[in-house]
């Protein structure tokens, strides 16, 4: 496959795709080693993870450089690779604390039976990850699955594949890890082969693709942990600190060029502060600088050209239906890269695609509301329920409003805090996902099935138990 460079628009990288047979062979190789991996103690698996941590650190600069080309983001790529080190350190500490199958006990319903429990990891987990944060979203599921004793078949997105070269070097430097963790390169065909080969799937990506994967997993009767899209709302109450709110909303909407599932994508502001909010955020939006020089600026180009087309379609649809553009407003081709400046839109409504469909770009559509009930109605008028934000100086009022938003994580007086806080368990609502949380302790515990050993300590019942007796 030819891979596009998001900064230049040139197809300057060749991705050698795995065939279906290659995927099957990698899966069989992992399965041949997985039982030995599973039978290691959690302490022994942590020791291997620490070896990988050392190896990853050795290749960190190379991986970050490859990510920077993949995503056209230098600083974020450095932060992303540093975050993986933190992730490995966190699970090295936390996984041994969590791995604690219950001690044998007497059954409460049958007092002659002792109950023993075992935690059995899934043999082979498939991880399919997206292009927006290629490394983080590849390993956020992979690392705890490995710690649980699973083998992992990992297929990152074909849109941003360069970083796999450095990552694979770090894996191969640790033979015990290389035996149970294999990378798969390719697009939809390779992804389909992964889904058809494993015992459980972790998928991060769009709702349509997630539904297709979920249907296949249902047919195969294997679990699918799906983390899908978002259309995150922010509710800015009348007593909000406008400096705080506009700073946080802007960063959440356009940080990483808006290419994050937890980006804020629709903003509802109390009408008595609406004009001031719009004025302040527009001023701040127009001051955001572009990284047309890779060494300077705050916001890079759009990574995926198909997403750029969708962003422009949403802008065009909004303008055609009466929206006003106060900043930005179009996708520009600059030296081959596709750029969209922070775009503030007003006079918007829920008949416009920009208010109801996932954007994945730096658009800031803003609507005024009269009452809190109206704001909540609009915030919940969505097929998505990933996350949201509430802004208010009154902490209890903010919590009251947050409790009524149909989403899995609510940031209060900030935006997109789920990209910083990994130890708070949360579930996606509606079509934003399904099954166990990747955050918090559940991110590790979901990879186990519970087996009960029921030990009879008395003589078992005989057929006399079923003897019919006359009254």
Buried (B, 14 or more C-beta within 10 A) or exposed (E): BEBBBBBBBEEEBEBEBBEBEBBBBBBEBBBEBBEEBBEBEBEEBBEBBBBBBEBBBEBBEBBBBBBBBBBBBBEBBBEBBEBBEEBBEBBBEBBBEBBEEEEEEEEEEEEEBBBBEEBBBBBBBBBBBBBBBBBBBBBBBBBBBBBBBBBBBBBBBBBBBBBBBBBBBBBEBBEBBBBBBBBBBBBEEBBBBBBBBBBBBBBBBBBEBBBBBBEBBEEBEBBBBBBBBBBBBBBBBBBBBBEBBBBBBBBBBBBBBBBBBBBBBBBBBBEEBBEEBBEBBBEBBEEBEBBBEEEEBBBBBBBBBEBBEBBBBBBBBBBEBEBEBBBBBBBBEEEEBBBBBBBBBBBBBEEBBBBBBBBBBBBBBBBBBEEBEBBBEBBBBBEBBBBBBBBBEEEEBBEEBBEBBBBBBBBBBBBBBBBEEBEEBBBBBBBBBBBBBBBBBBBBBBBBEEEEEEEEEEEEEEEEEEEEEEE
